[in-house]
Amino acid sequence: MAANFNRLNNIITEISTSLMIALFSYTAVTKLIGHQTFFNQLKDTPFIGNYASMLTWLIPALEIATACLLVFKSTWLFGLYCSSFLMTSFTIYILIILWSSDPRPCSCGGFIQAMTWTQHLSLNIAFLLLGVYTVFISYRNKKQL
């Protein structure tokens, strides 16, 4: 029974990690390809508009770095922490936009840009929970060894 549970957790971990690598790689590349659009949308965003020129490079760089950390076993756990931090930050940003009186266009790229703010919030929360659960699984597996 424990072997089946461990195998299921390993499958969840692999799927979770693969999804996060795909998400961060995809969003970074779409932001870089549409750099000017990303910049224009960020500069019109409350609270962060003054930092748009820096953030248009920093955010994709952090997303690419996080995806790379998730690829390698030696940096995988740190990558999970980074992905949880990024998803928490992006989720807080979405909540601020939703609570503000004037929703703005999404500064994300690709299919995510086509989502409503509520759908985007749901996606972020799902990925955040997936990351936290994966960290929990990894600690639980280490305790069992």
DSSP file with accessible surface (Angstrom, degrees, kcal/mol):
  #  RESIDUE AA STRUCTURE BP1 BP2  ACC     N-H-->O    O-->H-N    N-H-->O    O-->H-N    TCO  KAPPA ALPHA  PHI   PSI    X-CA   Y-CA   Z-CA
    1    1 A M     >        0   0  191      0, 0.0     4,-1.9     0, 0.0     5,-0.1   0.000 360.0 360.0 360.0 -45.1    0.0    0.0    0.0
    2    2 A A  H  >  +     0   0   69      1,-0.2     4,-2.6     2,-0.2     5,-0.2   0.870 360.0  55.4 -64.6 -35.1    2.8    2.4    0.9
    3    3 A A  H  > S+     0   0   72      1,-0.2     4,-2.3     2,-0.2    -1,-0.2   0.903 108.0  48.2 -64.8 -40.5    4.6    1.6   -2.3
    4    4 A N  H  > S+     0   0   91      2,-0.2     4,-2.4     1,-0.2    -1,-0.2   0.892 111.5  50.2 -65.4 -39.5    1.5    2.5   -4.4
    5    5 A F  H  X S+     0   0   74     -4,-1.9     4,-2.5     2,-0.2    -2,-0.2   0.918 111.8  47.7 -65.4 -43.0    1.1    5.8   -2.4
    6    6 A N  H  X S+     0   0   47     -4,-2.6     4,-2.3     2,-0.2    -2,-0.2   0.890 111.5  50.7 -64.4 -39.8    4.8    6.7   -3.0
    7    7 A R  H  X S+     0   0  156     -4,-2.3     4,-2.2     2,-0.2    -2,-0.2   0.919 110.5  49.3 -65.2 -41.4    4.5    5.8   -6.7
    8    8 A L  H  X S+     0   0   93     -4,-2.4     4,-2.7     1,-0.2    -2,-0.2   0.925 111.0  49.8 -62.6 -43.5    1.4    8.0   -7.0
    9    9 A N  H  X S+     0   0    2     -4,-2.5     4,-2.6     1,-0.2    -1,-0.2   0.886 109.3  51.9 -62.6 -38.2    3.2   10.9   -5.2
   10   10 A N  H  X S+     0   0   86     -4,-2.3     4,-2.4     2,-0.2    -1,-0.2   0.897 110.2  48.5 -64.4 -39.9    6.1   10.5   -7.6
   11   11 A I  H  X S+     0   0   87     -4,-2.2     4,-2.7     2,-0.2     5,-0.2   0.932 112.0  48.6 -64.5 -45.8    3.7   10.7  -10.6
   12   12 A I  H  X S+     0   0   45     -4,-2.7     4,-3.0     1,-0.2     5,-0.2   0.918 111.6  50.8 -60.1 -42.7    2.1   13.8   -9.1
   13   13 A T  H  X S+     0   0   16     -4,-2.6     4,-2.7     2,-0.2     5,-0.2   0.928 111.5  46.8 -61.8 -45.6    5.5   15.3   -8.5
   14   14 A E  H  X S+     0   0  128     -4,-2.4     4,-2.4     2,-0.2    -2,-0.2   0.926 115.9  44.6 -64.1 -44.2    6.6   14.7  -12.1
   15   15 A I  H  X S+     0   0   94     -4,-2.7     4,-2.7     2,-0.2     5,-0.2   0.938 114.5  49.4 -65.5 -45.8    3.4   16.0  -13.6
   16   16 A S  H  X S+     0   0    0     -4,-3.0     4,-2.4    -5,-0.2    -2,-0.2   0.935 113.0  46.1 -58.7 -48.8    3.4   19.0  -11.3
   17   17 A T  H  X S+     0   0   10     -4,-2.7     4,-2.7    -5,-0.2    -1,-0.2   0.929 112.7  50.3 -62.4 -44.0    7.1   19.9  -12.1
   18   18 A S  H  X S+     0   0   69     -4,-2.4     4,-2.5    -5,-0.2    -1,-0.2   0.905 110.4  49.8 -62.2 -41.9    6.5   19.4  -15.9
   19   19 A L  H  X S+     0   0   83     -4,-2.7     4,-2.8     2,-0.2    -1,-0.2   0.909 111.7  48.2 -63.8 -40.8    3.4   21.7  -15.8
   20   20 A M  H  X S+     0   0    1     -4,-2.4     4,-2.7     2,-0.2     5,-0.3   0.913 111.0  50.3 -68.4 -39.6    5.4   24.4  -13.9
   21   21 A I  H  X S+     0   0   40     -4,-2.7     4,-2.3     1,-0.2     5,-0.3   0.942 113.8  46.0 -61.4 -45.4    8.3   24.2  -16.3
   22   22 A A  H  X S+     0   0   57     -4,-2.5     4,-2.7    -5,-0.2     5,-0.2   0.928 113.8  48.5 -63.3 -44.9    5.9   24.5  -19.2
   23   23 A L  H  X S+     0   0   18     -4,-2.8     4,-2.8     2,-0.2     5,-0.3   0.953 115.3  42.2 -62.3 -50.8    4.0   27.4  -17.7
   24   24 A F  H  X S+     0   0    2     -4,-2.7     4,-2.0     1,-0.2     5,-0.2   0.885 116.8  48.0 -68.1 -37.0    7.0   29.5  -16.7
   25   25 A S  H  X S+     0   0   47     -4,-2.3     4,-2.5    -5,-0.3     5,-0.2   0.945 114.4  46.6 -65.7 -47.4    8.8   28.8  -20.0
   26   26 A Y  H  X S+     0   0   82     -4,-2.7     4,-2.5    -5,-0.3     5,-0.2   0.937 114.4  45.5 -61.1 -49.1    5.7   29.6  -22.1
   27   27 A T  H  X S+     0   0    7     -4,-2.8     4,-2.0    -5,-0.2    -1,-0.2   0.893 113.4  50.4 -67.6 -36.0    4.9   32.8  -20.2
   28   28 A A  H  X S+     0   0    0     -4,-2.0     4,-2.2    -5,-0.3    -1,-0.2   0.946 112.4  46.3 -64.6 -47.0    8.5   34.0  -20.3
   29   29 A V  H  X S+     0   0   74     -4,-2.5     4,-2.9     1,-0.2     5,-0.2   0.921 112.3  49.7 -64.4 -42.9    8.9   33.5  -24.0
   30   30 A T  H  X S+     0   0   27     -4,-2.5     4,-2.1     1,-0.2    -1,-0.2   0.879 111.2  50.1 -66.0 -33.8    5.5   35.1  -24.8
   31   31 A K  H  < S+     0   0    9     -4,-2.0     7,-0.3    -5,-0.2    -1,-0.2   0.880 113.3  45.8 -68.8 -37.8    6.5   38.1  -22.7
   32   32 A L  H >< S+     0   0   65     -4,-2.2     3,-1.2     1,-0.2    -2,-0.2   0.900 112.8  49.3 -72.4 -39.8    9.8   38.4  -24.4
   33   33 A I  H 3< S+     0   0  138     -4,-2.9     3,-0.3     1,-0.3    -2,-0.2   0.915 120.8  36.7 -64.0 -42.9    8.3   38.0  -27.9
   34   34 A G  T 3X S+     0   0   28     -4,-2.1     4,-2.9    -5,-0.2    -1,-0.3  -0.237  79.7 143.7-100.3  43.5    5.7   40.7  -27.1
   35   35 A H  H <>  +     0   0   40     -3,-1.2     4,-2.9     1,-0.2    -1,-0.2   0.875  68.5  48.7 -54.3 -45.7    8.1   42.8  -25.1
   36   36 A Q  H  > S+     0   0  112     -3,-0.3     4,-2.7     2,-0.2    -1,-0.2   0.923 113.7  46.6 -65.5 -41.0    6.7   46.2  -26.2
   37   37 A T  H  > S+     0   0   74      2,-0.2     4,-2.4     1,-0.2     5,-0.2   0.929 112.4  50.7 -64.5 -44.4    3.1   45.1  -25.5
   38   38 A F  H  X S+     0   0    5     -4,-2.9     4,-2.4    -7,-0.3    -2,-0.2   0.936 112.3  47.6 -58.2 -45.8    4.2   43.7  -22.1
   39   39 A F  H  X S+     0   0   52     -4,-2.9     4,-2.7    -5,-0.2    -2,-0.2   0.935 110.8  50.6 -61.0 -47.4    6.0   47.0  -21.3
   40   40 A N  H  X S+     0   0   60     -4,-2.7     4,-0.8     1,-0.2    -1,-0.2   0.883 112.7  46.3 -61.0 -39.4    3.0   49.1  -22.4
   41   41 A Q  H  < S+     0   0   30     -4,-2.4     3,-0.3     1,-0.2    -1,-0.2   0.899 113.8  48.1 -71.5 -39.4    0.6   47.1  -20.3
   42   42 A L  H >< S+     0   0    3     -4,-2.4     3,-1.8    -5,-0.2    -2,-0.2   0.895 105.6  57.4 -67.5 -38.9    2.9   47.2  -17.2
   43   43 A K  H 3< S+     0   0   93     -4,-2.7    -1,-0.2     1,-0.3    -2,-0.2   0.777 107.5  49.3 -67.0 -21.5    3.5   50.9  -17.4
   44   44 A D  T 3< S+     0   0  101     -4,-0.8    -1,-0.3    -3,-0.3    -2,-0.2   0.318  90.0 106.9 -94.7   6.7   -0.2   51.6  -17.2
   45   45 A T  S X> S-     0   0    4     -3,-1.8     4,-1.7     1,-0.1     3,-0.6  -0.716  76.4-111.7 -90.8 133.0   -0.6   49.3  -14.2
   46   46 A P  T 34 S+     0   0   37      0, 0.0     2,-0.8     0, 0.0    -1,-0.1  -0.285  94.8   7.9 -59.7 148.2   -1.2   50.8  -10.8
   47   47 A F  T 34 S+     0   0  164      1,-0.2    -2,-0.0     3,-0.0     3,-0.0  -0.001 133.1  47.2  75.7 -31.2    1.6   50.5   -8.2
   48   48 A I  T X4 S+     0   0   42     -2,-0.8     3,-1.9    -3,-0.6     4,-0.2   0.470  76.1  99.7-119.6  -3.1    4.1   49.0  -10.6
   49   49 A G  G >< S+     0   0   15     -4,-1.7     3,-1.4     1,-0.3     4,-0.3   0.840  80.6  57.0 -55.1 -37.2    3.9   51.3  -13.6
   50   50 A N  G 3  S+     0   0  156      1,-0.3    -1,-0.3    -5,-0.2     3,-0.2   0.688 109.1  47.3 -68.7 -17.3    7.0   53.3  -12.6
   51   51 A Y  G X> S+     0   0  133     -3,-1.9     4,-2.8    -9,-0.2     3,-0.5   0.235  78.1 111.7-105.8  12.1    9.0   50.0  -12.6
   52   52 A A  H <> S+     0   0    2     -3,-1.4     4,-2.4     1,-0.2     5,-0.2   0.868  71.8  55.4 -58.1 -42.7    7.8   48.7  -15.9
   53   53 A S  H 34 S+     0   0   80     -4,-0.3     4,-0.3     1,-0.2    -1,-0.2   0.888 115.8  38.7 -62.7 -35.1   11.1   49.1  -17.8
   54   54 A M  H X> S+     0   0  105     -3,-0.5     4,-2.5     1,-0.2     3,-1.2   0.918 115.8  51.2 -77.3 -44.3   12.9   47.0  -15.2
   55   55 A L  H 3X S+     0   0   28     -4,-2.8     4,-2.3     1,-0.3    -2,-0.2   0.795  96.6  67.5 -67.7 -28.8   10.0   44.5  -14.7
   56   56 A T  H 3< S+     0   0    1     -4,-2.4    -1,-0.3    -5,-0.2    -2,-0.1   0.749 115.7  29.2 -65.3 -20.9    9.6   43.7  -18.4
   57   57 A W  H <> S+     0   0  149     -3,-1.2     4,-1.8    -4,-0.3    -2,-0.2   0.759 119.5  54.0-100.8 -37.1   13.0   42.1  -18.3
   58   58 A L  H  X S+     0   0   75     -4,-2.5     4,-2.7     2,-0.2     5,-0.2   0.919 104.7  52.6 -66.8 -45.6   13.1   40.9  -14.6
   59   59 A I  H  X S+     0   0   25     -4,-2.3     4,-2.4     1,-0.2     5,-0.2   0.956 112.5  42.9 -61.4 -51.9    9.8   38.9  -14.7
   60   60 A P  H  > S+     0   0    0      0, 0.0     4,-2.7     0, 0.0     5,-0.2   0.900 113.7  53.7 -61.3 -35.4   10.7   36.8  -17.8
   61   61 A A  H  X S+     0   0   54     -4,-1.8     4,-2.7     1,-0.2    -2,-0.2   0.919 110.1  46.6 -63.0 -42.5   14.2   36.3  -16.4
   62   62 A L  H  X S+     0   0   69     -4,-2.7     4,-2.5     2,-0.2    -1,-0.2   0.885 112.1  51.1 -65.5 -38.2   12.8   35.0  -13.1
   63   63 A E  H  X S+     0   0    2     -4,-2.4     4,-2.4    -5,-0.2    -2,-0.2   0.927 112.7  45.1 -65.8 -42.7   10.4   32.7  -14.9
   64   64 A I  H  X S+     0   0   67     -4,-2.7     4,-2.5     2,-0.2    -2,-0.2   0.929 113.5  50.1 -66.3 -43.4   13.2   31.3  -17.1
   65   65 A A  H  X S+     0   0   48     -4,-2.7     4,-2.5    -5,-0.2    -2,-0.2   0.918 111.1  49.5 -61.3 -42.1   15.5   30.8  -14.1
   66   66 A T  H  X S+     0   0    5     -4,-2.5     4,-1.9     2,-0.2    -1,-0.2   0.926 110.0  50.1 -63.9 -44.1   12.7   29.1  -12.2
   67   67 A A  H  X S+     0   0    4     -4,-2.4     4,-0.9     1,-0.2    -1,-0.2   0.921 111.8  49.1 -60.3 -41.6   11.9   26.7  -15.1
   68   68 A C  H >X S+     0   0   65     -4,-2.5     4,-1.0     1,-0.2     3,-0.8   0.904 108.2  53.1 -65.3 -40.8   15.7   25.9  -15.3
   69   69 A L  H 3< S+     0   0   38     -4,-2.5    10,-0.4     1,-0.2     3,-0.3   0.864 106.1  54.6 -61.8 -34.4   15.9   25.3  -11.5
   70   70 A L  H 3< S+     0   0    4     -4,-1.9    -1,-0.2     1,-0.2    -2,-0.2   0.720 100.0  62.4 -72.9 -19.0   13.0   22.8  -11.8
   71   71 A V  H << S+     0   0   84     -4,-0.9     2,-0.4    -3,-0.8    -1,-0.2   0.884  94.2  65.9 -74.2 -37.2   14.8   20.8  -14.5
   72   72 A F  S >X S-     0   0  124     -4,-1.0     3,-1.1    -3,-0.3     4,-1.1  -0.712  73.1-141.2 -98.6 135.2   17.7   19.7  -12.4
   73   73 A K  T 34 S+     0   0  199     -2,-0.4     4,-0.5     1,-0.3     3,-0.4   0.861 102.0  56.8 -58.3 -37.4   17.4   17.4   -9.4
   74   74 A S  T 34 S+     0   0  117      1,-0.2    -1,-0.3     2,-0.1     4,-0.1   0.742 120.8  28.0 -69.8 -22.3   20.0   19.3   -7.4
   75   75 A T  T <> S+     0   0   41     -3,-1.1     4,-2.4    -6,-0.3    -1,-0.2   0.353  91.4 103.5-117.2   3.9   18.0   22.6   -7.7
   76   76 A W  H  X S+     0   0   49     -4,-1.1     4,-2.1    -3,-0.4     5,-0.1   0.901  80.8  47.7 -58.0 -47.3   14.5   21.2   -8.1
   77   77 A L  H  > S+     0   0   33     -4,-0.5     4,-2.1     1,-0.2    -1,-0.2   0.927 112.4  49.1 -64.9 -42.2   13.4   21.9   -4.5
   78   78 A F  H  > S+     0   0  125      1,-0.2     4,-2.6     2,-0.2    -1,-0.2   0.899 109.0  55.1 -62.0 -37.5   14.7   25.5   -4.7
   79   79 A G  H  X S+     0   0    0     -4,-2.4     4,-2.8   -10,-0.4    -2,-0.2   0.877 105.0  52.8 -61.3 -37.5   12.9   25.8   -8.0
   80   80 A L  H  X S+     0   0    0     -4,-2.1     4,-2.4     2,-0.2    -1,-0.2   0.911 109.4  48.6 -65.0 -41.3    9.7   24.7   -6.2
   81   81 A Y  H  X S+     0   0   98     -4,-2.1     4,-2.5     2,-0.2    -2,-0.2   0.923 112.5  48.7 -62.8 -43.7   10.2   27.5   -3.7
   82   82 A C  H  X S+     0   0   27     -4,-2.6     4,-2.9     2,-0.2    -2,-0.2   0.916 110.8  49.8 -63.0 -42.1   10.8   30.0   -6.4
   83   83 A S  H  X S+     0   0    1     -4,-2.8     4,-2.8     2,-0.2     5,-0.2   0.907 110.8  49.8 -65.8 -37.3    7.7   28.9   -8.3
   84   84 A S  H  X S+     0   0   18     -4,-2.4     4,-2.4     2,-0.2    -1,-0.2   0.911 111.7  48.9 -65.8 -40.1    5.6   29.2   -5.2
   85   85 A F  H  X S+     0   0  136     -4,-2.5     4,-2.7     2,-0.2    -2,-0.2   0.942 113.6  45.9 -62.9 -47.2    7.0   32.7   -4.6
   86   86 A L  H  X S+     0   0    9     -4,-2.9     4,-3.0     1,-0.2     5,-0.2   0.930 113.8  48.0 -62.6 -45.1    6.3   33.8   -8.1
   87   87 A M  H  X S+     0   0    4     -4,-2.8     4,-2.3     2,-0.2    -1,-0.2   0.889 111.8  50.5 -65.8 -36.2    2.8   32.3   -8.1
   88   88 A T  H  X S+     0   0   54     -4,-2.4     4,-2.5    -5,-0.2    -1,-0.2   0.943 112.6  47.1 -63.6 -45.4    2.1   34.0   -4.8
   89   89 A S  H  X S+     0   0   45     -4,-2.7     4,-2.3     1,-0.2    -2,-0.2   0.931 114.0  46.2 -62.0 -46.5    3.3   37.3   -6.1
   90   90 A F  H  X S+     0   0   41     -4,-3.0     4,-2.3     1,-0.2    -1,-0.2   0.879 112.2  51.9 -65.5 -35.8    1.3   37.0   -9.3
   91   91 A T  H  X S+     0   0   12     -4,-2.3     4,-2.5    -5,-0.2    -2,-0.2   0.920 109.2  49.0 -67.5 -42.7   -1.8   36.0   -7.4
   92   92 A I  H  X S+     0   0   93     -4,-2.5     4,-2.5     2,-0.2    -2,-0.2   0.926 110.2  52.6 -61.7 -42.1   -1.5   39.0   -5.1
   93   93 A Y  H  X S+     0   0   46     -4,-2.3     4,-2.4     1,-0.2    -2,-0.2   0.931 109.7  48.1 -58.6 -46.2   -1.1   41.2   -8.1
   94   94 A I  H  X S+     0   0    2     -4,-2.3     4,-3.0     1,-0.2    -1,-0.2   0.911 109.8  52.4 -63.3 -42.0   -4.3   39.7   -9.7
   95   95 A L  H  X S+     0   0   50     -4,-2.5     4,-2.3     2,-0.2    -1,-0.2   0.916 108.9  50.4 -60.1 -41.4   -6.2   40.2   -6.4
   96   96 A I  H  X S+     0   0   65     -4,-2.5     4,-1.3     2,-0.2    -2,-0.2   0.932 112.0  47.3 -62.1 -44.0   -5.1   43.9   -6.3
   97   97 A I  H  < S+     0   0    1     -4,-2.4     3,-0.4     1,-0.2    -2,-0.2   0.929 112.5  49.1 -63.4 -43.7   -6.3   44.3   -9.9
   98   98 A L  H  < S+     0   0   55     -4,-3.0    -1,-0.2     1,-0.2    -2,-0.2   0.858 113.8  46.3 -64.6 -35.3   -9.6   42.6   -9.2
   99   99 A W  H  < S+     0   0  201     -4,-2.3    -1,-0.2    -5,-0.2    -2,-0.2   0.638  96.4  90.4 -82.5 -16.4  -10.2   44.8   -6.1
  100  100 A S  S  < S-     0   0   36     -4,-1.3    -3,-0.0    -3,-0.4     0, 0.0  -0.386  85.9-120.5 -75.4 163.2   -9.2   48.0   -7.8
  101  101 A S  S    S+     0   0  128      1,-0.2    -1,-0.1    -2,-0.1    -4,-0.1   0.657  99.5  52.0 -79.4 -13.3  -12.0   49.9   -9.5
  102  102 A D  S    S-     0   0   84     -5,-0.1    -1,-0.2     2,-0.0    -3,-0.1  -0.785  75.5-151.2-130.2  89.4  -10.5   49.7  -13.0
  103  103 A P        -     0   0   76      0, 0.0    -5,-0.1     0, 0.0     3,-0.0  -0.310  18.6-150.3 -58.4 140.9   -9.5   46.3  -14.3
  104  104 A R        -     0   0   68      1,-0.1     3,-0.1   -63,-0.0   -59,-0.0  -0.705  26.2 -85.4-107.5 162.8   -6.6   46.5  -16.7
  105  105 A P        -     0   0   83      0, 0.0     2,-0.2     0, 0.0    -1,-0.1  -0.378  55.5 -99.0 -65.1 147.9   -5.6   44.3  -19.6
  106  106 A C        -     0   0   12      7,-0.3   -64,-0.1     9,-0.2   -65,-0.1  -0.476  23.0-151.8 -69.8 135.6   -3.6   41.3  -18.6
  107  107 A S        +     0   0   11     -2,-0.2    -1,-0.1   -66,-0.1     2,-0.1   0.314  66.0 102.0 -91.9   8.7    0.1   41.8  -19.2
  108  108 A C        -     0   0   19      4,-0.1     2,-0.2     1,-0.1   -80,-0.0  -0.412  67.1-126.4 -83.0 169.4    0.6   38.1  -19.7
  109  109 A G    >>  +     0   0    8    -82,-0.1     3,-0.9    -2,-0.1     4,-0.6  -0.568  57.0   7.8-112.6 174.4    1.0   36.6  -23.1
  110  110 A G  H >> S-     0   0   37      1,-0.2     3,-0.8     2,-0.2     4,-0.6  -0.156 121.7 -12.9  62.5-145.3   -0.5   33.9  -25.2
  111  111 A F  H >4 S+     0   0  115      1,-0.2     3,-0.7     2,-0.2     4,-0.4   0.780 130.2  65.0 -64.5 -25.9   -3.6   32.0  -24.1
  112  112 A I  H X4 S+     0   0    3     -3,-0.9     3,-1.5     1,-0.2    -1,-0.2   0.883  94.7  59.4 -66.7 -33.1   -3.3   33.4  -20.6
  113  113 A Q  H << S+     0   0   77     -3,-0.8    -7,-0.3    -4,-0.6    -1,-0.2   0.803  99.4  58.6 -64.8 -25.7   -4.0   36.9  -21.9
  114  114 A A  T << S+     0   0   90     -3,-0.7    -1,-0.3    -4,-0.6    -2,-0.2   0.596  89.5  96.7 -80.3  -9.4   -7.3   35.6  -23.3
  115  115 A M  S <  S-     0   0   47     -3,-1.5    -9,-0.2    -4,-0.4     2,-0.1  -0.422  79.9-113.1 -77.7 155.0   -8.5   34.6  -19.8
  116  116 A T     >  -     0   0   74      1,-0.1     4,-2.6    -2,-0.1     5,-0.2  -0.380  34.0-106.3 -74.5 165.2  -10.7   36.7  -17.6
  117  117 A W  H  > S+     0   0   35      1,-0.2     4,-2.4     2,-0.2     5,-0.2   0.891 122.8  51.5 -61.9 -36.8   -9.1   38.0  -14.4
  118  118 A T  H  > S+     0   0   89      2,-0.2     4,-2.3     1,-0.2    -1,-0.2   0.914 110.5  47.6 -67.6 -41.0  -11.1   35.5  -12.4
  119  119 A Q  H  > S+     0   0  102      2,-0.2     4,-2.4     1,-0.2    -2,-0.2   0.910 111.8  50.7 -64.4 -40.7  -10.0   32.6  -14.6
  120  120 A H  H  X S+     0   0   12     -4,-2.6     4,-2.6     2,-0.2    -2,-0.2   0.906 109.1  51.1 -63.7 -41.7   -6.4   33.8  -14.3
  121  121 A L  H  X S+     0   0   26     -4,-2.4     4,-2.7     2,-0.2     5,-0.2   0.930 110.0  49.9 -60.5 -43.9   -6.7   34.0  -10.5
  122  122 A S  H  X S+     0   0   71     -4,-2.3     4,-2.5     1,-0.2    -2,-0.2   0.909 110.4  49.9 -62.3 -42.1   -8.0   30.4  -10.5
  123  123 A L  H  X S+     0   0   36     -4,-2.4     4,-2.5     2,-0.2     5,-0.2   0.934 111.9  48.2 -62.2 -45.3   -5.1   29.2  -12.7
  124  124 A N  H  X S+     0   0    6     -4,-2.6     4,-2.6     1,-0.2    -2,-0.2   0.915 111.7  48.7 -62.4 -44.1   -2.6   30.9  -10.4
  125  125 A I  H  X S+     0   0   71     -4,-2.7     4,-2.9     2,-0.2     5,-0.2   0.919 110.5  51.9 -63.3 -40.6   -4.2   29.5   -7.2
  126  126 A A  H  X S+     0   0   55     -4,-2.5     4,-2.4    -5,-0.2    -2,-0.2   0.935 112.9  44.1 -61.8 -45.5   -4.2   26.0   -8.8
  127  127 A F  H  X S+     0   0   26     -4,-2.5     4,-2.3     2,-0.2    -1,-0.2   0.874 112.8  52.4 -68.5 -35.4   -0.5   26.2   -9.7
  128  128 A L  H  X S+     0   0   34     -4,-2.6     4,-2.5    -5,-0.2     5,-0.2   0.948 111.9  45.2 -64.1 -46.6    0.3   27.7   -6.3
  129  129 A L  H  X S+     0   0  111     -4,-2.9     4,-2.8     1,-0.2     5,-0.2   0.898 111.5  53.4 -64.1 -38.3   -1.5   24.8   -4.5
  130  130 A L  H  X S+     0   0   48     -4,-2.4     4,-2.3    -5,-0.2    -1,-0.2   0.927 110.6  47.0 -62.5 -43.0    0.2   22.3   -6.8
  131  131 A G  H  X S+     0   0    0     -4,-2.3     4,-2.2     2,-0.2    -2,-0.2   0.928 113.3  47.4 -64.9 -44.8    3.6   23.7   -6.0
  132  132 A V  H  X S+     0   0   79     -4,-2.5     4,-2.5     1,-0.2    -2,-0.2   0.919 112.3  50.0 -64.4 -42.1    3.0   23.7   -2.2
  133  133 A Y  H  X S+     0   0   89     -4,-2.8     4,-2.8     1,-0.2    -1,-0.2   0.907 109.0  52.3 -63.4 -39.4    1.6   20.2   -2.4
  134  134 A T  H  X S+     0   0    0     -4,-2.3     4,-2.3     2,-0.2    -1,-0.2   0.895 108.9  49.7 -65.2 -39.5    4.7   19.0   -4.3
  135  135 A V  H  X S+     0   0   19     -4,-2.2     4,-2.2     2,-0.2     5,-0.2   0.942 110.9  50.7 -61.8 -44.2    7.0   20.6   -1.6
  136  136 A F  H  X S+     0   0  113     -4,-2.5     4,-2.5     1,-0.2    -2,-0.2   0.923 109.5  50.3 -59.2 -44.9    4.9   18.8    1.0
  137  137 A I  H  X S+     0   0    1     -4,-2.8     4,-2.8     1,-0.2    -1,-0.2   0.917 108.5  52.3 -60.2 -43.2    5.2   15.5   -0.8
  138  138 A S  H  X S+     0   0   10     -4,-2.3     4,-1.8     1,-0.2    -1,-0.2   0.903 111.7  45.7 -64.7 -39.7    9.0   15.9   -1.1
  139  139 A Y  H  X S+     0   0  101     -4,-2.2     4,-1.9     2,-0.2    -1,-0.2   0.898 112.5  50.9 -68.8 -37.6    9.4   16.5    2.6
  140  140 A R  H  X S+     0   0  105     -4,-2.5     4,-1.4    -5,-0.2    -2,-0.2   0.919 109.8  50.0 -65.9 -41.5    7.1   13.6    3.5
  141  141 A N  H  X S+     0   0   32     -4,-2.8     4,-0.8     1,-0.2    -1,-0.2   0.877 108.8  52.5 -64.5 -37.4    9.1   11.3    1.2
  142  142 A K  H >< S+     0   0  125     -4,-1.8     3,-0.5     1,-0.2    -1,-0.2   0.886 107.2  52.6 -65.8 -36.5   12.4   12.4    2.8
  143  143 A K  H 3< S+     0   0  182     -4,-1.9    -1,-0.2     1,-0.2    -2,-0.2   0.818 106.2  54.1 -67.5 -31.5   11.0   11.6    6.3
  144  144 A Q  H 3<        0   0   92     -4,-1.4    -1,-0.2    -5,-0.2    -2,-0.2   0.688 360.0 360.0 -76.9 -18.6   10.0    8.1    5.2
  145  145 A L    <<        0   0  182     -4,-0.8    -3,-0.0    -3,-0.5    -4,-0.0  -0.293 360.0 360.0 -74.7 360.0   13.5    7.3    4.0
